[in-house]
Amino acid sequence: MLWLVGAGINGYKGLSLHAVDVLKKCDIVFVERFTSALADSDIAGINAAIGKEVRPVQRWFVEDGREILDAAKEKQVALVTYGDPLIATTHTELRARAAKASIKTAVLHAASGIASIMGECGLHMYKFGRTVTMMSEPKSALSVYNIVFDNLLAGNHTLILTEYSHDEKTGRPFFLDPSTVLKMLLDTEKDVRYHIISEETFVIVASRLGADDQRIAAGKVKSLAGVGFGDGPHSVIIPGSMHFTEEEALEALTVCLDSPADNAAQARRVSAQMVERYAPKAREAIQQMRGILRKEGESKGMHEVLDNAEYYIDDAERFLGQGKHELAVLSIGYAEGLVDALRFQKGINPWNP
């Protein structure tokens, strides 16, 4: 049998009485150390609580899973995890493999780190969008940035988990610092330019949640620049639109360096940004083209083409107001296409008069 046992967010002290009883009866107890940091003192605490030595394991061991499942066919085996066991997809996949192999499983749930972060900050859980993890690789930042953008468009908060790894050889943990996370997002903003991350962006940083020295700091990116966040694990929250009760809770429950701000207010769909940027330019180009055609005494048909281009611009702006973003972009493209058709025919460039 395979038991998936959650330790909660308070180290070995988070184990329930039921969990301790189960672990005492197990033949083998594995403790994973990749979803978050379980210190050596926690390992020692578990050993003392259950009266036997547990075996700490890393991600590859759990992902491979063969030794765990082989043992669980004949013995009582437990895998102790940080937080709630089924938050990590690796654990769910292992449980599914056990079920396919006709291995009985049971889950002892515990406090989830993700839910705890949301609650400790005073934010409403149903206001959170997709959760994402920031890794130290530069390419990770673009994925995180895009998810923050999508969440802000819906007015939602984004929980960014940060990279944690444990080096078995040195025994030293690595935690991605929140300052690095924010810098990576600022650098991505310079490249992508969706205008969602700046020095004025209001963010929340939760560090070492559940530990005696836990700290939650909130403020603008520029205000948090000089803050030393210490050891991890860390999480970063980029709030969207906040209810007034969320704002009050943030100011009361965290170290709040600035007044909470609505980060979703400046989030605009790419299609909206395109139409708002290109529509005035297209109208100006049409007027430039009309002036040139009048001087050259061109036919009425040429002006009718420009009339149609203006109608497409009107359509684009109307579609945008109706929330039909794809049609808005399509219409502005048709307008520019008509202007360009005349440009190529007449050999003139109204875009740069």
N, C-alpha and C positions, 0 to 999 in steps of 0.2 A: 504494500500500500504506500501511496505517496501523499504526504501532508504538505501543503503550502501554508506556511505560518508567517503572519505579519507581526513585525516587532513594533509597529507604530513609529513615532517620530522622536521618542525619548530614549533611544538606545535600548539596552537590554531591560531597563526598568519599564519599558512599554509593553513587555510581554504580559498577556493576561494570565490569570491563574489556570484557566483551561489550557492555554498554550504550554505552560510549564509542565502540567500533568502529561500532556501528549508527548512532549519532548523527552520526558523522563522514560517513557515507555518505548521510544523509538530505538531501533538498533543502530541506525546511522543518522547523524544530524549534520547537514551541510548548511553553511551560512554564506550567502552570496554578498560580495562586497563591490558590486558595480553600479547598482541603482543609486546608492548614496554611501556616505562614509560611516562605517561601523568601526569604531576605534578598537585598538587592542584591549582596552579596558572593558569595552562592551563584550568582546569575545570572552574575556576572563569572567565577566559577570554572568554570561549565559552558562559557561562551564560550571560555575559555582551553584547556579540556580537549579541545574538539572542533574548535577553530580556526575558528569561525563564530559569528555573532550569533544568539541565540535570541530568540523573541518571547514575552514574558510575557503571559498572558491571564487574564481573570477568569471567574467562574462563567457569566455570561450567554453568553459567547462559546462555551464548551464545551457548554452546554445547547442553544444554538441549533445548533451543530455544522455548519451548512451549509458554511461556508468551509473547515473542516477536511476534511470529506468530499469536497467538490468538488476540492480540491487532491489528495487521496489517490487519486482516480480515475486521475490521470496521473502523479503524482510519489510519491517516497518521503517520507512525512510521519510525524513523531513527536510524541507528546504526552507530556511528562515530568511525572510526578506525585510528590507527596510520598508516602512510605511505599510500600505496594503498590498498583498501579494499580486493582485490581478490588475494593478495599475500598469505594470511593465508588460509589454506585449510578449517578451521572451518567456515569462512565466505562464502566460495563457497558452502559448504555443506548446510548451512542455506539458501542460495539463492535457491539452488536446491529444498529443502524441501518446500520453499514458492511457487515455480513454480508448484510443484506437488499438492499443496493445492489450486491452482488457485488464488494465491495472486500475484498481480502485483508487480514487483520489478524494481528498477532503480539503477544504479551505477554512482557515481561521483568520477572519478579517481583522484589521486593525486600523488605527487612524491613518488616513491618507495624507502624505506630505503636501500633495497638490491642493486638496480641499482645505487643509490647515492654513496654507499660505493665504488663500483667498479670504478665509475668515479672519485671520489675525490682522490683515490689513483693513478690515472693515468694509470690504467690497462685496457686492451682491453676486453670488455664485452664478445666477442665471444671466448675468451681464458679460460673462467671459465667452470669447470666441475660441478659435482653435489654439491649442497649446503647442509650443514648438521648443526645440532645443538648439542652443547656440554652441557650436563646436569651435575649436581654435583655428580650423582650416578657413582661409579667406572665403572660399566658395559657400560656406555655411551662411555667411551674412546675407547674401542675396535672398536665399530661401526664407530666412527669418524676416527680412525686410518686407518681402512680398506678403507674408502672412499677416504681419502687423498692418500693412496697407489694407488688405481685405477686411480685417477685423474692424479697423477704424471706419471704413466705408459703411459698415453696419452699426457703428456706434459702440462696438464691443471692446472690452479689455483684452489684452494679450499677455498671457503668462509665458515668459521665456525662461526655461530651465537652462542651466549652464553646465558645461562639460565638467565631468568629474572622472578621474581614473585613479587606480591604485596600482603602484608598481610593486609587484611581489618581490622583486630582487632587493630594492632599497627599503621597501616598507613605507615609502613616502607617498602621500596622496597629492594629486594635482587638482586644483580648483581654478577654473577660468574666472578671472577677476571681473566684477561688474564694470569697472572703468574700461576694460578692454572691450567688453560687449558694446558699450555705448559708443566707443570710438569706431568700432567696426560698422555700426549702424550709420554713424555720421559720414564715414568714408563712402558707404554705399549710397547714401543720399546724394553725394556729390556726383556720382556716376549716373544714377537712375533719375533723380530729380522729380520725384512724385510730391515733394514738399510736405513730408510727414514727420521728418526727424530734423531737429535743430537744437541749438543750445537752449532754446526756450521750451522744449518739450518737457512735459511733466512726467516723471517716472518714479517708480517705487523699487527699492532694493531690499530684499529680505535675506538675511544672513543667519545661518546656523539655527534654523527654526527648530524648536524643541529642546535646544541646549540651554544651559544656565546663562550663557552669554549671548543669547539670540538678540538680534538688532534689526529693526525695520526703519529705514530712512527714506524720506520722500522729498521731492523737490525738482526744480528744473535741472536739466543736464549740466548747465554751467555751475549751478550751486553744488552739485554732487561731485564736481571734478576734483575737489581737494579733500574729499572724504576717504579715509582709510577703512576699507570694509573688513579687513582681517581675513582669517581663515574661512573657508567655505563649510558646507555647501551654500551657494548663493542662487537666488532667483531674481529676475527682473520683471516688473510688470509695467506695461505701457497702457495706462487707462484710456478708455474711449470717453463717451459721454457719461458723466457721473450724476447720480441722484443726489440731492442735497444731503441725505442721510449718509451717503458714502463719503462725501466731502467732510462732513462733521466727524465721522468716525476716523478718517485718516488723520485729521488734525488732533484728535484726542488720543489715538492709540499708537501713533508712530512719531518718530522724530521728523517733523514736517518743517522743512526749511523754507518753503514757499507755499502760497495759497494754491490749493488744487485747481487745475485748469483742464478745460475740455480739449483734448488732443484731436477729437474727431471733427472739430469745427472746420479745420483747414483741409481735411481729407477730401479730395475731389477725384472722381473717376477719371481715368486717362482719356476716355472718350470726351468727357466734359471739358477737360483741359485743352484737348485738341480743337474742339469746336469753338471754344471761347478765344483761343489764340488765332485760329485761322480764319474765322468768319470776318472779323474786321479787315484783315489783310486782303481777303478775297473781294470784299466790297470796294476797298480802295483800288485794287487792281482793275476792277470793272469800270470804275469811274475814269481811271487813267486810260483804259482802252477806249471808252466812249469819246473822250476828248481827242484822241489820236484819229479815230475813225471819222469824226466830224470834220477835222481839218483836211482829211484826205477825200471827203465827200463820198464815203462808202455807202453801200446800199442799205435799205431798210432791213434786209435779211440779217445782216451782221449784227444790228442792234437787237433784233429779236432773239438772237442766240444769247446775247448778254442779258436780255430780260429773263430768259429761262435760267441762266446762271444765278440771277438774283432770287428767283423763285426757289431754287434749290437751297440757297442760303437761308431764306425764310423758313423753309421746311426743316432744315437742320436745327435751327434755334427752337422751333416749335416742338420737334421730336425730343430735343434735350429737355425742355420744360415738362414733357410728358413722361420722362424717364425711359424713353425708347432710344437708348444710347447707340446701339448698332445702326439704327436707321439714321440717326443724326450724323454719325461719321460717314455713312454711305452718301448722304445728301451733300455734305460739304465736299466730298471727293468728286461727285458729279459736277458741282459748280466749278471747281478748280479745273476739271477736265475740259469743260467747255471753253474756259478762258485760255487754257493752254492750246486747245485746238486752233483758236483764232491767232494765238501768238505764233504758232508754227506756220500757219498759212500766210500771215502778213509779215513775218520776220521781225516782229517787235516784241519787247519784253516789258509788260506793264507791272511786273512784280518788282522791278528795280528801275523806276523811271529816272 
